[in-house]
Amino acid sequence: MQNRLAAIAGAFLICSTAASASELSDSVKADYDGYLADLFDHFHRNPELSLAEFRTAERVAKELRGAGYEVTEGVGGTGVVGILENGAGPLVMMRADMDGLPVKEKTGLPYASKAQQRDPVTGVVGPVMHACGHDMHMTSLIGSARQMAERKDEWSGTLMLVAQPAEERGMGAKAMRADNIWERFGQPDYALGLHVKVADVAGIINVNPAPYAGVDSVDIVVHGVGGHGAYPHLTKDPIVIGSQIVLALQTLVARELAPRTPGVVTVGAFHAGAKHNIISDEAHLKITVRNTSPETRETLLNGIRRIAENIGRAAGLPEDKLPEVTIGNESVPPLINDERLIARLKMAWIEEMGEDAVISEQEVGMGGEDFPFFTVNPTISSVYWDVGGTPQEDFDREAAGGPAVAGHHSPLFKIAPETTVRAGVESTVVALLELMGD
């Protein structure tokens, strides 16, 4: 008898879950067709650079106010915080980033960006594009805001929606923390975030314990003794010294990290000299360093300094002229998800969206995110997940020898807007209801 009752209860739960999933999916589709599609179009056509997301922030604030949220603008620069209080319960934060990139769009899409803007950091006027999907993130945030406002009878607590500036420069989350976001609005019990991912099939939810790496920008200034190219023996050539440093840096990952420990040291720029027959007196190397643990970070950064300085010594540079190694201000720690919270949300996503819609596959890559600045010191239980952005037929064409699927930050970057936005809203609402639902 008990087994029969359990079976009946299980069948009722499955039917209820299916009905709930269908109702949510239908509601999100209707909102996309009637509202969110145009909103995505607006965000994609009108990107703005890091630290200059003025009109973007204004539009996000307007949308949140329209959905019934108490909104504060100008947090950490152009950041926006929307609060919806709904009785006793946990405080849960959901974050979306707002900034575009200095990239000229070449997708040929009818809604392609033609925007131009002066970069507030470099002062250069140039094209701007949402080449990393932040337009989708903002649209999903607004869609989730609208859903949660309409479902107040299904949850209890306080929902904090955060539109963050300057993720691409690794500065926005840090700036919002420096502007006392937790002290002003409350420290969340849970922090959530998502990112569209073109390496996954559109609409798939991909969640991993460590989805994004820690990132450091490193500058090396190599000092030399300049002179005539015909008399190199009278100089200390910084280009030769810098080249030796570049080659030696390749041994850090290959010979100082364990074979299964991920790490990246990439020299992205090497600037020196002005003319064929002049040996310059300075060279400048710009490096990105990626890690997944504090120990790996220390090994790589200490190794860069050791290699640079000692190659300078080997070249005969005096101690006061050794290469200068500087760690930049765009550093971010690795993003580490709460594995118990992953398990909880993953089960909720599978129940509501279907088992085929949720995977836990880590792409081989070392992309970075500044979301951890929200979740460390103090530690906040958090999950950051990816939403697939590329239709399966695009992968099929690529496999058959057709055009490759463009990656993030490419001028050809594109996603399937409807599928990704709807999956973003659904996965967010399911996660929020799991954490705050009755």
C-alpha positions as a Markdown table, in Angstrom:
| # | Residue | x | y | z |
|---|---|---|---|---|
| 1 | Met | 0.0 | 0.0 | 0.0 |
| 2 | Gln | 2.8 | 2.4 | 0.9 |
| 3 | Asn | 4.6 | 1.7 | -2.4 |
| 4 | Arg | 1.4 | 2.3 | -4.3 |
| 5 | Leu | 0.9 | 5.7 | -2.4 |
| 6 | Ala | 4.5 | 6.6 | -3.1 |
| 7 | Ala | 4.0 | 5.8 | -6.8 |
| 8 | Ile | 0.8 | 7.9 | -6.9 |
| 9 | Ala | 2.6 | 10.8 | -5.2 |
| 10 | Gly | 5.5 | 10.5 | -7.6 |
| 11 | Ala | 3.2 | 10.5 | -10.6 |
| 12 | Phe | 1.4 | 13.6 | -9.2 |
| 13 | Leu | 4.8 | 15.3 | -8.7 |
| 14 | Ile | 5.8 | 14.6 | -12.2 |
| 15 | Cys | 2.5 | 15.9 | -13.6 |
| 16 | Ser | 2.7 | 19.0 | -11.5 |
| 17 | Thr | 6.3 | 19.7 | -12.5 |
| 18 | Ala | 5.5 | 19.2 | -16.2 |
| 19 | Ala | 2.5 | 21.6 | -15.9 |
| 20 | Ser | 4.7 | 24.1 | -14.1 |
| 21 | Ala | 7.4 | 23.8 | -16.7 |
| 22 | Ser | 5.0 | 24.3 | -19.5 |
| 23 | Glu | 3.3 | 27.3 | -17.9 |
| 24 | Leu | 6.7 | 29.0 | -17.2 |
| 25 | Ser | 8.0 | 28.2 | -20.7 |
| 26 | Asp | 4.8 | 29.5 | -22.3 |
| 27 | Ser | 4.9 | 32.7 | -20.2 |
| 28 | Val | 8.5 | 33.4 | -21.1 |
| 29 | Lys | 7.8 | 32.8 | -24.8 |
| 30 | Ala | 4.8 | 35.2 | -24.8 |
| 31 | Asp | 6.9 | 37.8 | -23.1 |
| 32 | Tyr | 9.8 | 37.3 | -25.6 |
| 33 | Asp | 7.4 | 37.6 | -28.5 |
| 34 | Gly | 5.6 | 40.6 | -27.1 |
| 35 | Tyr | 8.4 | 42.5 | -25.4 |
| 36 | Leu | 11.9 | 41.0 | -24.9 |
| 37 | Ala | 12.7 | 40.6 | -28.6 |
| 38 | Asp | 12.5 | 44.3 | -29.2 |
| 39 | Leu | 14.5 | 44.9 | -26.0 |
| 40 | Phe | 17.3 | 42.6 | -27.2 |
| 41 | Asp | 17.3 | 44.4 | -30.5 |
| 42 | His | 17.7 | 47.7 | -28.7 |
| 43 | Phe | 20.6 | 46.6 | -26.5 |
| 44 | His | 22.4 | 45.0 | -29.5 |
| 45 | Arg | 22.1 | 48.0 | -31.7 |
| 46 | Asn | 23.2 | 50.4 | -28.9 |
| 47 | Pro | 26.3 | 49.0 | -27.1 |
| 48 | Glu | 28.5 | 51.1 | -24.9 |
| 49 | Leu | 32.0 | 50.7 | -23.6 |
| 50 | Ser | 33.2 | 49.8 | -20.1 |
| 51 | Leu | 32.8 | 52.8 | -17.7 |
| 52 | Ala | 30.6 | 54.6 | -20.2 |
| 53 | Glu | 27.4 | 52.6 | -20.1 |
| 54 | Phe | 25.3 | 55.7 | -19.5 |
| 55 | Arg | 22.3 | 55.2 | -21.8 |
| 56 | Thr | 22.4 | 51.4 | -21.2 |
| 57 | Ala | 22.1 | 51.9 | -17.5 |
| 58 | Glu | 19.4 | 54.4 | -17.9 |
| 59 | Arg | 17.3 | 51.9 | -20.0 |
| 60 | Val | 17.9 | 49.1 | -17.5 |
| 61 | Ala | 16.8 | 51.3 | -14.7 |
| 62 | Lys | 13.7 | 52.3 | -16.6 |
| 63 | Glu | 12.8 | 48.7 | -17.3 |
| 64 | Leu | 13.3 | 47.6 | -13.6 |
| 65 | Arg | 11.2 | 50.6 | -12.4 |
| 66 | Gly | 8.5 | 49.6 | -14.9 |
| 67 | Ala | 8.4 | 46.1 | -13.4 |
| 68 | Gly | 7.9 | 47.5 | -9.9 |
| 69 | Tyr | 11.4 | 47.4 | -8.5 |
| 70 | Glu | 13.0 | 50.1 | -6.2 |
| 71 | Val | 15.9 | 51.2 | -8.3 |
| 72 | Thr | 19.2 | 52.9 | -7.5 |
| 73 | Glu | 21.5 | 54.2 | -10.2 |
| 74 | Gly | 25.1 | 55.2 | -10.2 |
| 75 | Val | 26.4 | 52.4 | -8.0 |
| 76 | Gly | 30.1 | 51.9 | -8.6 |
| 77 | Gly | 29.9 | 54.3 | -11.6 |
| 78 | Thr | 27.1 | 53.3 | -13.9 |
| 79 | Gly | 25.9 | 50.3 | -12.0 |
| 80 | Val | 22.1 | 49.7 | -11.3 |
| 81 | Val | 20.6 | 47.9 | -8.4 |
| 82 | Gly | 16.9 | 46.9 | -8.4 |
| 83 | Ile | 15.2 | 45.7 | -5.2 |
| 84 | Leu | 11.9 | 43.8 | -4.9 |
| 85 | Glu | 10.9 | 43.0 | -1.3 |
| 86 | Asn | 8.3 | 40.3 | -0.9 |
| 87 | Gly | 8.1 | 39.3 | 2.8 |
| 88 | Ala | 10.4 | 37.3 | 5.0 |
| 89 | Gly | 13.0 | 35.1 | 3.4 |
| 90 | Pro | 16.5 | 35.0 | 1.9 |
| 91 | Leu | 18.1 | 37.9 | 0.0 |
| 92 | Val | 19.1 | 36.6 | -3.4 |
| 93 | Met | 21.2 | 38.6 | -6.0 |
| 94 | Met | 21.1 | 38.0 | -9.7 |
| 95 | Arg | 23.7 | 39.9 | -11.8 |
| 96 | Ala | 24.0 | 40.9 | -15.5 |
| 97 | Asp | 26.9 | 42.8 | -17.1 |
| 98 | Met | 26.2 | 45.7 | -19.4 |
| 99 | Asp | 29.4 | 46.7 | -21.4 |
| 100 | Gly | 30.3 | 46.2 | -25.0 |
| 101 | Leu | 33.6 | 45.9 | -26.7 |
| 102 | Pro | 35.7 | 48.1 | -29.0 |
| 103 | Val | 35.0 | 45.8 | -32.0 |
| 104 | Lys | 33.5 | 46.6 | -35.4 |
| 105 | Glu | 30.6 | 44.2 | -36.0 |
| 106 | Lys | 30.8 | 42.2 | -39.3 |
| 107 | Thr | 28.0 | 39.7 | -38.8 |
| 108 | Gly | 25.7 | 41.3 | -41.4 |
| 109 | Leu | 22.7 | 40.9 | -39.1 |
| 110 | Pro | 19.8 | 43.2 | -39.7 |
| 111 | Tyr | 20.2 | 44.5 | -36.2 |
| 112 | Ala | 24.0 | 44.8 | -36.3 |
| 113 | Ser | 25.6 | 47.6 | -34.3 |
| 114 | Lys | 26.8 | 50.7 | -36.1 |
| 115 | Ala | 27.6 | 52.5 | -32.8 |
| 116 | Gln | 30.7 | 54.6 | -32.3 |
| 117 | Gln | 32.0 | 55.9 | -29.0 |
| 118 | Arg | 35.0 | 57.5 | -27.3 |
| 119 | Asp | 36.8 | 55.0 | -25.0 |
| 120 | Pro | 36.9 | 56.7 | -21.6 |
| 121 | Val | 40.3 | 55.0 | -20.9 |
| 122 | Thr | 42.2 | 55.4 | -24.2 |
| 123 | Gly | 40.3 | 58.4 | -25.6 |
| 124 | Val | 40.1 | 56.7 | -29.0 |
| 125 | Val | 36.8 | 57.0 | -30.9 |
| 126 | Gly | 35.9 | 53.8 | -32.6 |
| 127 | Pro | 33.2 | 51.1 | -33.3 |
| 128 | Val | 31.5 | 49.3 | -30.4 |
| 129 | Met | 29.8 | 45.9 | -30.5 |
| 130 | His | 28.2 | 43.5 | -28.0 |
| 131 | Ala | 30.7 | 40.8 | -29.0 |
| 132 | Cys | 30.4 | 38.8 | -25.8 |
| 133 | Gly | 26.6 | 38.5 | -25.2 |
| 134 | His | 26.0 | 41.1 | -22.6 |
| 135 | Asp | 23.0 | 42.3 | -24.5 |
| 136 | Met | 21.5 | 38.8 | -23.9 |
| 137 | His | 22.4 | 39.0 | -20.2 |
| 138 | Met | 20.6 | 42.3 | -19.7 |
| 139 | Thr | 17.6 | 41.1 | -21.7 |
| 140 | Ser | 17.4 | 37.9 | -19.6 |
| 141 | Leu | 17.7 | 40.0 | -16.4 |
| 142 | Ile | 14.8 | 42.2 | -17.4 |
| 143 | Gly | 12.8 | 39.2 | -18.5 |
| 144 | Ser | 13.5 | 37.5 | -15.1 |
| 145 | Ala | 12.5 | 40.7 | -13.3 |
| 146 | Arg | 9.2 | 40.8 | -15.1 |
| 147 | Gln | 8.5 | 37.1 | -14.3 |
| 148 | Met | 9.3 | 37.4 | -10.7 |
| 149 | Ala | 7.2 | 40.5 | -10.2 |
| 150 | Glu | 4.2 | 38.6 | -11.7 |
| 151 | Arg | 4.9 | 35.5 | -9.5 |
| 152 | Lys | 5.0 | 37.2 | -6.1 |
| 153 | Asp | 2.6 | 34.6 | -4.7 |
| 154 | Glu | 5.1 | 31.9 | -5.5 |
| 155 | Trp | 8.1 | 33.2 | -3.5 |
| 156 | Ser | 9.1 | 35.1 | -0.3 |
| 157 | Gly | 12.2 | 37.1 | 0.4 |
| 158 | Thr | 14.1 | 39.9 | -1.2 |
| 159 | Leu | 15.3 | 39.9 | -4.8 |
| 160 | Met | 18.3 | 42.0 | -5.7 |
| 161 | Leu | 18.9 | 42.5 | -9.5 |
| 162 | Val | 22.3 | 44.0 | -10.3 |
| 163 | Ala | 23.3 | 45.5 | -13.7 |
| 164 | Gln | 27.1 | 45.8 | -13.5 |
| 165 | Pro | 29.4 | 48.0 | -15.6 |
| 166 | Ala | 32.9 | 47.3 | -16.9 |
| 167 | Glu | 33.1 | 43.5 | -16.7 |
| 168 | Glu | 35.3 | 43.5 | -19.8 |
| 169 | Arg | 37.9 | 45.5 | -17.9 |
| 170 | Gly | 37.5 | 43.4 | -14.7 |
| 171 | Met | 36.7 | 46.6 | -12.8 |
| 172 | Gly | 32.9 | 46.8 | -12.5 |
| 173 | Ala | 32.2 | 44.3 | -9.7 |
| 174 | Lys | 35.1 | 45.6 | -7.7 |
| 175 | Ala | 33.8 | 49.2 | -8.1 |
| 176 | Met | 30.3 | 48.2 | -6.9 |
| 177 | Arg | 31.8 | 46.6 | -3.9 |
| 178 | Ala | 33.9 | 49.7 | -3.2 |
| 179 | Asp | 30.7 | 51.7 | -3.4 |
| 180 | Asn | 29.4 | 49.6 | -0.5 |
| 181 | Ile | 26.7 | 47.7 | -2.4 |
| 182 | Trp | 26.3 | 45.2 | 0.5 |
| 183 | Glu | 26.2 | 47.8 | 3.2 |
| 184 | Arg | 23.7 | 49.9 | 1.3 |
| 185 | Phe | 21.3 | 47.1 | 0.0 |
| 186 | Gly | 22.1 | 44.1 | 2.2 |
| 187 | Gln | 24.5 | 41.2 | 1.8 |
| 188 | Pro | 23.0 | 38.4 | -0.2 |
| 189 | Asp | 22.5 | 34.9 | 1.1 |
| 190 | Tyr | 23.0 | 33.7 | -2.5 |
| 191 | Ala | 24.5 | 35.2 | -5.6 |
| 192 | Leu | 23.7 | 34.1 | -9.1 |
| 193 | Gly | 24.9 | 35.0 | -12.6 |
| 194 | Leu | 25.0 | 33.6 | -16.1 |
| 195 | His | 26.8 | 34.0 | -19.4 |
| 196 | Val | 25.9 | 33.0 | -22.9 |
| 197 | Lys | 28.4 | 30.6 | -24.5 |
| 198 | Val | 28.7 | 30.0 | -28.2 |
| 199 | Ala | 30.6 | 26.8 | -27.7 |
| 200 | Asp | 27.4 | 25.1 | -26.5 |
| 201 | Val | 24.2 | 24.4 | -28.3 |
| 202 | Ala | 21.6 | 27.2 | -28.0 |
| 203 | Gly | 19.4 | 26.9 | -24.9 |
| 204 | Ile | 21.6 | 24.3 | -23.1 |
| 205 | Ile | 22.3 | 25.1 | -19.4 |
| 206 | Asn | 25.9 | 24.2 | -18.6 |
| 207 | Val | 27.0 | 24.4 | -15.0 |
| 208 | Asn | 30.5 | 23.5 | -13.6 |
| 209 | Pro | 32.3 | 23.8 | -10.2 |
| 210 | Ala | 35.0 | 26.1 | -11.7 |
| 211 | Pro | 33.7 | 27.6 | -15.0 |
| 212 | Tyr | 36.1 | 30.6 | -15.3 |
| 213 | Ala | 39.8 | 31.2 | -14.5 |
| 214 | Gly | 41.6 | 33.8 | -12.5 |
| 215 | Val | 43.2 | 36.5 | -14.7 |
| 216 | Asp | 46.1 | 38.8 | -14.2 |
| 217 | Ser | 47.5 | 41.4 | -16.6 |
| 218 | Val | 51.3 | 41.8 | -16.4 |
| 219 | Asp | 53.5 | 44.4 | -17.9 |
| 220 | Ile | 57.2 | 44.1 | -18.4 |
| 221 | Val | 59.3 | 47.1 | -19.2 |
| 222 | Val | 62.8 | 46.0 | -20.5 |
| 223 | His | 65.4 | 48.8 | -20.2 |
| 224 | Gly | 68.4 | 48.8 | -22.5 |
| 225 | Val | 71.1 | 51.0 | -23.9 |
| 226 | Gly | 70.1 | 52.4 | -27.3 |
| 227 | Gly | 72.3 | 53.2 | -30.2 |
| 228 | His | 73.0 | 52.7 | -33.9 |
| 229 | Gly | 72.0 | 49.4 | -35.5 |
| 230 | Ala | 75.5 | 49.2 | -37.1 |
| 231 | Tyr | 77.2 | 49.2 | -33.7 |
| 232 | Pro | 75.2 | 46.7 | -31.5 |
| 233 | His | 78.2 | 46.0 | -29.3 |
| 234 | Leu | 77.9 | 49.5 | -27.9 |
| 235 | Thr | 74.3 | 48.9 | -26.8 |
| 236 | Lys | 72.2 | 46.6 | -24.6 |
| 237 | Asp | 69.4 | 45.6 | -27.0 |
| 238 | Pro | 66.0 | 45.5 | -25.2 |
| 239 | Ile | 64.4 | 43.7 | -28.2 |
| 240 | Val | 66.9 | 40.8 | -27.9 |
| 241 | Ile | 66.4 | 40.7 | -24.1 |
| 242 | Gly | 62.7 | 40.9 | -24.4 |
| 243 | Ser | 62.7 | 38.1 | -27.0 |
| 244 | Gln | 64.6 | 35.9 | -24.7 |
| 245 | Ile | 62.1 | 36.6 | -21.9 |
| 246 | Val | 59.2 | 35.7 | -24.2 |
| 247 | Leu | 60.8 | 32.3 | -25.1 |
| 248 | Ala | 61.8 | 31.6 | -21.5 |
| 249 | Leu | 58.2 | 32.3 | -20.3 |
| 250 | Gln | 57.0 | 29.3 | -22.3 |
| 251 | Thr | 58.7 | 27.0 | -19.8 |
| 252 | Leu | 56.6 | 28.2 | -16.9 |
| 253 | Val | 53.5 | 26.2 | -17.7 |
| 254 | Ala | 55.4 | 23.4 | -19.5 |
| 255 | Arg | 58.0 | 22.7 | -16.7 |
| 256 | Glu | 56.8 | 24.4 | -13.5 |
| 257 | Leu | 53.1 | 23.3 | -13.3 |
| 258 | Ala | 52.0 | 19.7 | -12.9 |
| 259 | Pro | 50.9 | 18.2 | -16.2 |
| 260 | Arg | 47.2 | 18.3 | -15.2 |
| 261 | Thr | 47.3 | 21.7 | -13.6 |
| 262 | Pro | 45.8 | 24.4 | -15.9 |
| 263 | Gly | 47.7 | 27.6 | -16.5 |
| 264 | Val | 48.3 | 30.1 | -19.3 |
| 265 | Val | 51.0 | 32.7 | -19.9 |
| 266 | Thr | 50.4 | 34.6 | -23.2 |
| 267 | Val | 52.4 | 37.5 | -24.4 |
| 268 | Gly | 49.8 | 39.6 | -26.2 |
| 269 | Ala | 51.9 | 42.6 | -27.2 |
| 270 | Phe | 55.6 | 43.4 | -27.7 |
| 271 | His | 56.3 | 47.1 | -28.5 |
| 272 | Ala | 59.8 | 48.4 | -29.2 |
| 273 | Gly | 61.8 | 50.5 | -31.6 |
| 274 | Ala | 60.9 | 53.1 | -34.3 |
| 275 | Lys | 63.3 | 52.7 | -37.2 |
| 276 | His | 65.3 | 50.0 | -39.0 |
| 277 | Asn | 68.7 | 51.1 | -38.0 |
| 278 | Ile | 68.1 | 52.3 | -34.4 |
| 279 | Ile | 68.4 | 50.1 | -31.4 |
| 280 | Ser | 65.9 | 51.4 | -28.9 |
| 281 | Asp | 66.5 | 51.8 | -25.2 |
| 282 | Glu | 63.2 | 50.2 | -24.1 |
| 283 | Ala | 60.8 | 47.4 | -24.9 |
| 284 | His | 57.3 | 46.8 | -23.4 |
| 285 | Leu | 55.7 | 43.4 | -23.1 |
| 286 | Lys | 52.0 | 42.9 | -22.2 |
| 287 | Ile | 51.0 | 39.5 | -20.8 |
| 288 | Thr | 47.8 | 37.8 | -19.7 |
| 289 | Val | 48.2 | 35.1 | -17.0 |
| 290 | Arg | 45.4 | 32.6 | -16.3 |
| 291 | Asn | 45.0 | 30.2 | -13.3 |
| 292 | Thr | 42.5 | 28.2 | -11.4 |
| 293 | Ser | 44.0 | 28.4 | -7.9 |
| 294 | Pro | 46.0 | 30.8 | -5.7 |
| 295 | Glu | 48.9 | 28.4 | -5.7 |
| 296 | Thr | 49.1 | 28.3 | -9.5 |
| 297 | Arg | 48.8 | 32.1 | -9.7 |
| 298 | Glu | 51.7 | 32.5 | -7.2 |
| 299 | Thr | 53.9 | 30.1 | -9.2 |
| 300 | Leu | 53.2 | 31.9 | -12.5 |
| 301 | Leu | 53.6 | 35.5 | -11.3 |
| 302 | Asn | 56.7 | 34.7 | -9.3 |
| 303 | Gly | 58.2 | 32.8 | -12.2 |
| 304 | Ile | 57.6 | 35.8 | -14.6 |
| 305 | Arg | 59.4 | 38.1 | -12.3 |
| 306 | Arg | 62.3 | 35.7 | -11.7 |
| 307 | Ile | 62.7 | 35.0 | -15.4 |
| 308 | Ala | 62.6 | 38.7 | -16.5 |
| 309 | Glu | 65.0 | 39.9 | -13.9 |
| 310 | Asn | 67.5 | 37.2 | -14.3 |
| 311 | Ile | 67.6 | 37.4 | -18.1 |
| 312 | Gly | 68.3 | 41.0 | -17.6 |
| 313 | Arg | 71.2 | 40.1 | -15.3 |
| 314 | Ala | 72.5 | 37.6 | -17.9 |
| 315 | Ala | 72.5 | 40.3 | -20.5 |
| 316 | Gly | 74.7 | 42.4 | -18.3 |
| 317 | Leu | 72.1 | 45.0 | -17.2 |
| 318 | Pro | 73.0 | 46.7 | -13.9 |
| 319 | Glu | 70.7 | 46.1 | -10.9 |
| 320 | Asp | 68.9 | 49.5 | -11.2 |
| 321 | Lys | 68.1 | 48.7 | -14.9 |
| 322 | Leu | 66.7 | 45.2 | -14.6 |
| 323 | Pro | 63.3 | 44.6 | -16.3 |
| 324 | Glu | 60.4 | 46.0 | -14.3 |
| 325 | Val | 57.5 | 43.6 | -13.8 |
| 326 | Thr | 54.1 | 45.2 | -12.8 |
| 327 | Ile | 50.8 | 43.4 | -12.0 |
| 328 | Gly | 47.9 | 45.3 | -13.6 |
| 329 | Asn | 44.7 | 46.5 | -11.9 |
| 330 | Glu | 42.4 | 44.3 | -14.0 |
| 331 | Ser | 43.2 | 41.1 | -12.1 |
| 332 | Val | 40.3 | 38.8 | -11.1 |
| 333 | Pro | 40.3 | 35.7 | -9.0 |
| 334 | Pro | 39.0 | 32.3 | -10.3 |
| 335 | Leu | 35.3 | 31.8 | -10.2 |
| 336 | Ile | 34.5 | 28.8 | -7.9 |
| 337 | Asn | 30.9 | 27.7 | -7.7 |
| 338 | Asp | 29.3 | 26.2 | -4.5 |
| 339 | Glu | 29.0 | 22.5 | -5.4 |
| 340 | Arg | 26.2 | 21.8 | -3.0 |
| 341 | Leu | 24.2 | 24.7 | -4.5 |
| 342 | Ile | 25.1 | 23.5 | -8.0 |
| 343 | Ala | 23.5 | 20.1 | -7.1 |
| 344 | Arg | 20.4 | 21.8 | -5.8 |
| 345 | Leu | 19.9 | 24.1 | -8.8 |
| 346 | Lys | 20.8 | 21.4 | -11.3 |
| 347 | Met | 18.0 | 19.2 | -9.9 |
| 348 | Ala | 15.5 | 22.1 | -10.1 |
| 349 | Trp | 16.6 | 22.8 | -13.8 |
| 350 | Ile | 16.3 | 19.2 | -14.8 |
| 351 | Glu | 12.8 | 18.9 | -13.2 |
| 352 | Glu | 11.5 | 22.1 | -14.8 |
| 353 | Met | 13.4 | 22.2 | -18.2 |
| 354 | Gly | 14.2 | 18.6 | -18.9 |
| 355 | Glu | 17.2 | 16.4 | -18.4 |
| 356 | Asp | 18.5 | 17.0 | -21.9 |
| 357 | Ala | 18.6 | 20.8 | -21.2 |
| 358 | Val | 21.2 | 20.6 | -18.5 |
| 359 | Ile | 24.9 | 19.5 | -18.8 |
| 360 | Ser | 28.1 | 19.8 | -16.8 |
| 361 | Glu | 30.8 | 20.0 | -19.4 |
| 362 | Gln | 33.8 | 22.2 | -19.0 |
| 363 | Glu | 35.2 | 23.6 | -22.3 |
| 364 | Val | 39.0 | 23.6 | -22.5 |
| 365 | Gly | 39.6 | 27.3 | -22.0 |
| 366 | Met | 40.7 | 29.9 | -19.5 |
| 367 | Gly | 38.3 | 32.7 | -19.9 |
| 368 | Gly | 37.9 | 35.1 | -16.9 |
| 369 | Glu | 35.1 | 36.8 | -15.1 |
| 370 | Asp | 34.9 | 39.5 | -12.4 |
| 371 | Phe | 31.8 | 38.0 | -10.8 |
| 372 | Pro | 33.9 | 36.5 | -8.0 |
| 373 | Phe | 34.4 | 40.0 | -6.5 |
| 374 | Phe | 30.8 | 39.8 | -5.4 |
| 375 | Thr | 31.3 | 36.4 | -3.8 |
| 376 | Val | 34.6 | 36.6 | -1.9 |
| 377 | Asn | 35.5 | 38.5 | 1.3 |
| 378 | Pro | 33.0 | 37.6 | 2.6 |
| 379 | Thr | 32.2 | 34.3 | 1.0 |
| 380 | Ile | 28.7 | 34.1 | -0.5 |
| 381 | Ser | 27.2 | 30.9 | -1.7 |
| 382 | Ser | 27.0 | 31.3 | -5.5 |
| 383 | Val | 26.4 | 29.6 | -8.8 |
| 384 | Tyr | 27.4 | 31.1 | -12.2 |
| 385 | Trp | 26.2 | 29.1 | -15.2 |
| 386 | Asp | 26.5 | 29.2 | -19.0 |
| 387 | Val | 23.6 | 29.3 | -21.5 |
| 388 | Gly | 24.4 | 27.8 | -24.9 |
| 389 | Gly | 24.1 | 30.3 | -27.8 |
| 390 | Thr | 24.7 | 28.6 | -31.1 |
| 391 | Pro | 22.1 | 26.6 | -33.1 |
| 392 | Gln | 23.0 | 22.9 | -33.7 |
| 393 | Glu | 22.8 | 23.5 | -37.5 |
| 394 | Asp | 25.7 | 26.0 | -37.2 |
| 395 | Phe | 27.8 | 23.3 | -35.6 |
| 396 | Asp | 26.7 | 20.8 | -38.3 |
| 397 | Arg | 27.7 | 23.2 | -41.1 |
| 398 | Glu | 31.1 | 23.8 | -39.4 |
| 399 | Ala | 31.7 | 20.0 | -39.2 |
| 400 | Ala | 30.9 | 19.6 | -42.8 |
| 401 | Gly | 33.5 | 22.2 | -43.8 |
| 402 | Gly | 31.4 | 25.3 | -43.7 |
| 403 | Pro | 32.1 | 28.5 | -41.8 |
| 404 | Ala | 33.5 | 28.2 | -38.3 |
| 405 | Val | 31.4 | 29.2 | -35.4 |
| 406 | Ala | 32.8 | 32.6 | -34.3 |
| 407 | Gly | 34.1 | 32.9 | -30.8 |
| 408 | His | 33.5 | 35.5 | -28.1 |
| 409 | His | 35.1 | 38.9 | -28.9 |
| 410 | Ser | 35.0 | 38.2 | -32.6 |
| 411 | Pro | 33.5 | 40.8 | -35.0 |
| 412 | Leu | 31.5 | 37.8 | -36.3 |
| 413 | Phe | 30.2 | 36.8 | -32.9 |
| 414 | Lys | 26.4 | 36.1 | -32.9 |
| 415 | Ile | 23.9 | 34.1 | -30.9 |
| 416 | Ala | 20.4 | 32.8 | -31.4 |
| 417 | Pro | 18.5 | 35.6 | -29.5 |
| 418 | Glu | 15.2 | 33.9 | -28.9 |
| 419 | Thr | 16.5 | 30.5 | -27.7 |
| 420 | Thr | 19.2 | 32.0 | -25.5 |
| 421 | Val | 17.1 | 34.8 | -23.9 |
| 422 | Arg | 14.3 | 32.4 | -23.2 |
| 423 | Ala | 16.7 | 29.8 | -21.7 |
| 424 | Gly | 18.3 | 32.6 | -19.7 |
| 425 | Val | 15.0 | 33.8 | -18.2 |
| 426 | Glu | 13.7 | 30.3 | -17.5 |
| 427 | Ser | 16.9 | 29.1 | -15.8 |
| 428 | Thr | 17.0 | 32.3 | -13.7 |
| 429 | Val | 13.4 | 32.1 | -12.6 |
| 430 | Val | 13.7 | 28.4 | -11.8 |
| 431 | Ala | 16.8 | 29.1 | -9.7 |
| 432 | Leu | 15.2 | 32.0 | -7.9 |
| 433 | Leu | 12.0 | 30.1 | -7.1 |
| 434 | Glu | 14.1 | 27.2 | -5.9 |
| 435 | Leu | 15.9 | 29.5 | -3.4 |
| 436 | Met | 13.0 | 31.7 | -2.4 |
| 437 | Gly | 9.9 | 29.6 | -3.4 |
| 438 | Asp | 7.2 | 28.5 | -0.9 |
